Amino acid sequence: MELLHIHKDTWAAVGATALIPFYRLTDTDIILLDTGIAASDREGLTALLEEHGLRPKGILCSHAHYDHVGNAAYLRRRYGCPIAMPMIEAAICADATAFRANYETLTYGTIQSMSPDIDHLDFCGVRFGLLPLPGHSAGQMGFITPDGTAYLADCLLGPEQLQRFKLPTIMHIARDLTVMESLRSLRCPVYVLAHKTSVTELGPVIDANIAAIHDKGRRLLSCLTDGMTADQWLYAYCRQEGIHTHDPFRISVTQRNFLHLSGWLVDEGQVALHHDLCVSRYSKV
């Protein structure tokens, strides 16, 4: 694992699949912004911290996905540092059942998301700006470090990731699109995108992410034949997009992402959802 200097006192550990930013309080004391994946990042992150004499004094977690909180409990035990994260995301992490609910495949057209009513957090003696970023997860939070660096977690993807993804990993797509648009007014010298980029201009990144979501919606819609079940529709899309996996976890993620995108198309009035006894069928509007 390598160190990457982002801006002034903000650095990042280059993890297996994402950047793990941290803010330097002193030469040795740091505040981590997320913690990476347990299986692939723990050993490297621990070695990096020890090699450079860095000691986490606190952890700010953006959201409850496994690739962002995977080492939080471990680091708390090792260094005795507190963890802070949005309330709804903390509740998701409360136990195994609640965490599993984070991956439920539901449509969110009638659900109102909760947003914090504060814009900063005083943490370990310094002030971080808070950026509510619900959409990718129920209560994802971004942070602005004391030196002005904005960490946007998984709200936006960089160009390389946009070229690779087959389905948006977004719980509430309409909410996510609104949040993306709101970021156009943000003014920071550097923006850290967890997977796996830092940029100084946000507008083109926002444009590319919004366009990618709408493109995936159109591509999914093109596979729909009236009367298809969810399984039939997803099968047709996977054949079209060349999605091939036998891994149970990847299959479950693909199914979840499909239902979020198809639910958004229903909410947008582009697809009608019908119920045939206990079977849900879709048709174009």
C-alpha positions in Angstrom: 0.0 0.0 0.0 1.3 3.5 -0.9 0.8 7.0 0.4 -0.6 9.6 -1.9 -0.5 13.3 -1.1 -3.8 15.0 -1.9 -3.7 18.6 -0.7 -1.9 20.3 2.2 -2.6 18.1 5.3 -4.8 15.6 3.4 -3.3 12.4 2.3 -4.6 9.0 1.2 -3.6 5.4 1.5 -4.0 3.7 -1.9 -6.0 0.6 -1.1 -6.9 -2.4 -3.2 -10.0 -0.9 -4.8 -10.3 2.6 -3.3 -8.4 5.6 -1.8 -8.6 5.8 2.0 -8.0 9.5 2.8 -6.7 10.8 6.1 -6.1 14.2 7.6 -2.9 14.9 9.5 -3.4 16.5 12.9 0.4 16.3 13.5 3.3 14.5 12.0 2.0 11.3 13.7 -1.7 11.8 14.6 -4.3 11.3 11.9 -8.0 11.1 11.3 -9.0 8.4 8.8 -11.9 8.9 6.4 -13.2 5.3 5.9 -11.1 2.2 6.4 -11.2 0.0 3.3 -11.9 -3.8 3.0 -11.0 -6.2 5.7 -9.7 -9.0 3.5 -7.6 -6.9 1.0 -6.7 -3.7 2.9 -6.1 -4.6 6.5 -2.6 -5.9 6.3 -1.4 -3.2 4.0 -3.0 -0.4 5.9 -1.6 -1.6 9.2 1.9 -1.9 7.7 1.6 1.6 6.2 0.6 3.2 9.4 3.3 1.5 11.3 6.0 2.2 8.7 5.3 5.9 8.7 4.6 6.2 12.5 1.0 7.2 12.0 -1.6 6.8 14.7 -5.3 7.1 14.1 -6.9 9.4 16.6 -10.4 9.0 15.1 -12.3 7.5 12.2 -15.0 9.3 10.1 -17.0 6.7 8.2 -19.0 7.9 5.1 -21.4 4.9 4.9 -21.9 1.3 6.0 -20.7 -0.6 2.9 -18.2 -3.4 3.6 -15.5 -1.8 1.5 -15.6 1.4 3.6 -16.1 0.1 7.2 -14.3 -3.2 6.8 -11.4 -2.2 9.2 -13.2 0.3 11.5 -13.8 -2.1 14.4 -10.3 -3.5 14.1 -8.6 -0.1 14.1 -10.7 1.0 17.1 -9.5 -2.1 19.0 -5.9 -1.6 17.9 -5.6 2.2 18.5 -8.4 3.0 20.8 -9.8 5.6 18.5 -13.4 6.7 18.3 -15.6 6.2 15.2 -18.2 8.7 14.0 -20.7 8.1 11.2 -24.2 9.2 10.2 -26.9 7.9 12.6 -28.8 5.8 10.0 -25.5 4.2 8.8 -24.5 3.5 12.4 -27.8 1.8 12.9 -27.2 -0.4 9.8 -23.9 -1.5 11.4 -25.6 -2.3 14.8 -26.0 -6.0 14.1 -25.9 -8.6 11.3 -29.6 -8.4 10.6 -29.6 -4.6 10.3 -26.5 -4.6 8.1 -28.1 -7.2 5.7 -31.1 -4.8 5.4 -28.7 -2.4 3.7 -28.8 -4.7 0.7 -32.5 -5.1 0.4 -33.9 -4.7 -3.1 -36.7 -2.1 -2.8 -38.0 0.8 -4.8 -37.7 4.1 -2.9 -40.1 6.3 -4.9 -42.3 6.9 -1.8 -39.6 6.9 0.8 -38.2 10.1 2.3 -34.5 10.1 3.2 -33.3 11.6 6.5 -30.6 14.4 6.3 -28.7 15.8 9.2 -29.4 19.4 10.1 -25.8 20.3 10.9 -23.1 21.3 8.5 -20.0 20.5 10.5 -18.5 18.1 13.1 -15.9 19.0 15.7 -13.9 15.8 15.9 -10.5 15.2 17.7 -10.0 18.9 18.2 -10.6 20.0 14.5 -13.6 20.9 12.5 -14.8 18.8 9.5 -17.5 20.0 7.1 -20.4 17.6 6.6 -21.8 16.8 3.1 -25.0 14.7 3.3 -24.8 12.4 0.2 -27.8 10.0 0.4 -28.5 7.9 -2.6 -25.6 5.4 -3.0 -26.6 4.3 0.5 -29.3 5.5 2.8 -27.2 8.0 4.8 -23.9 8.3 3.1 -21.9 11.3 4.3 -19.1 13.2 2.7 -16.5 15.3 4.6 -14.6 18.5 4.0 -11.2 18.3 5.8 -9.9 21.4 7.7 -7.6 22.1 4.8 -10.6 22.3 2.4 -10.4 18.9 0.7 -13.7 17.3 -0.1 -14.1 13.6 0.3 -17.1 12.5 -1.6 -17.0 8.7 -0.9 -19.1 6.8 -3.5 -21.3 9.7 -4.6 -19.3 10.0 -7.9 -17.2 7.6 -9.9 -14.0 8.5 -11.8 -13.7 7.9 -15.6 -12.1 4.5 -15.3 -14.8 3.1 -13.1 -17.6 4.6 -15.2 -16.2 2.7 -18.2 -16.3 -0.6 -16.3 -19.6 -0.7 -14.4 -22.6 -2.6 -15.7 -25.3 -1.4 -13.3 -25.3 1.6 -10.9 -24.6 0.6 -7.3 -27.2 3.1 -6.0 -30.0 2.4 -3.5 -32.1 5.5 -4.4 -31.3 6.7 -7.9 -33.6 9.7 -8.0 -32.1 10.9 -4.7 -28.6 10.3 -5.9 -29.1 12.4 -9.1 -30.4 15.3 -7.0 -27.4 15.1 -4.7 -25.0 15.0 -7.7 -26.6 18.2 -9.1 -26.3 19.9 -5.7 -22.5 19.3 -5.7 -22.1 21.8 -8.6 -22.2 24.6 -6.1 -19.4 23.1 -4.0 -16.1 25.0 -4.1 -13.1 23.1 -2.9 -9.5 22.9 -4.2 -9.5 19.1 -4.4 -12.2 16.4 -4.5 -11.4 12.8 -3.5 -13.6 10.1 -5.1 -13.2 6.8 -3.2 -12.9 4.7 -6.3 -10.1 5.7 -7.1 -9.5 9.3 -8.2 -8.9 12.8 -7.0 -9.9 15.8 -9.2 -9.8 19.6 -9.0 -12.8 20.2 -11.3 -16.1 18.5 -10.4 -18.5 19.6 -13.2 -17.3 17.2 -15.9 -17.3 14.3 -13.4 -20.9 15.1 -12.4 -21.9 15.3 -16.1 -20.3 12.0 -16.8 -21.9 10.2 -13.8 -25.4 11.5 -14.6 -25.1 10.6 -18.2 -23.9 7.1 -17.3 -26.9 6.4 -15.1 -29.3 7.6 -17.8 -27.4 5.5 -20.3 -27.8 2.3 -18.2 -31.5 3.1 -17.7 -31.9 3.2 -21.5 -29.9 0.1 -22.0 -31.9 -1.8 -19.4 -35.2 -0.6 -21.0 -34.1 -1.8 -24.4 -34.0 -5.4 -23.1 -37.6 -5.3 -21.8 -40.3 -7.3 -23.5 -43.7 -6.7 -22.2 -44.7 -9.3 -19.6 -41.2 -10.2 -18.5 -40.6 -11.1 -14.8 -37.7 -9.5 -13.0 -35.6 -12.7 -13.5 -36.3 -12.7 -17.3 -35.6 -9.1 -17.7 -32.3 -9.3 -15.7 -31.3 -12.4 -17.7 -31.8 -10.5 -21.0 -29.8 -7.6 -19.7 -26.9 -9.8 -18.6 -26.8 -11.5 -22.0 -26.7 -8.1 -23.7 -24.1 -6.6 -21.4 -21.9 -9.7 -21.1 -22.3 -10.0 -17.4 -21.0 -13.5 -16.4 -20.5 -14.6 -12.8 -21.1 -17.6 -10.7 -20.0 -15.9 -7.5 -23.1 -15.8 -5.1 -22.1 -12.4 -3.7 -21.7 -10.8 -7.1 -25.0 -12.4 -8.2 -26.8 -10.9 -5.2 -25.2 -7.5 -5.9 -26.2 -7.6 -9.6 -29.8 -8.6 -8.6 -30.0 -5.7 -6.1 -28.6 -3.2 -8.5 -31.0 -4.3 -11.2 -34.1 -3.9 -8.9 -32.9 -0.4 -7.9 -32.5 0.7 -11.5 -35.8 -1.0 -12.7 -37.6 0.5 -9.7 -36.3 4.0 -10.7 -37.7 3.4 -14.2 -41.1 2.5 -12.6 -41.0 5.6 -10.5 -40.1 7.7 -13.6 -43.1 6.4 -15.4 -41.1 4.6 -18.1 -42.1 1.1 -17.0 -45.3 -0.3 -15.6 -45.3 -3.0 -12.9 -48.1 -5.5 -12.9 -48.8 -8.3 -10.4 -49.9 -11.8 -11.7 -50.8 -13.8 -8.6 -47.5 -13.8 -6.8 -45.4 -12.9 -9.8 -44.4 -9.3 -10.7 -44.3 -8.5 -14.4 -43.0 -5.4 -16.2 -44.0 -3.7 -19.4 -42.9 -0.5 -21.2 -45.2 2.5 -20.9 
